């Protein structure tokens, strides 16, 4: 009988002494690999905005995102939404 006590390492769990895959242990390991939970529909980002820009503009955006340790798309989205909220608030 195999027990999943070392679930962080598939090689330890899923193989026997002869290095062959042990099906019961492998299935136990796979069951623990559920991945990330699905986001609520209100938080899911389903729309993609494509914009044209020069290489220099793209490099500038990438550099700014890197300073904040963010992916470029995440940084651009955060900054664009913050600016849009500010503009809308000023014009109400």
ABEGO torsion letter per residue (X at the ends): XBBBABAABAAAAABBAAGBBBAAAAAAAAAABAEBBBBBAAABBABBBBBBBBAAAAAAAAAAAAAAGBBAAAAAAAAAAAAAAAAAAAAX
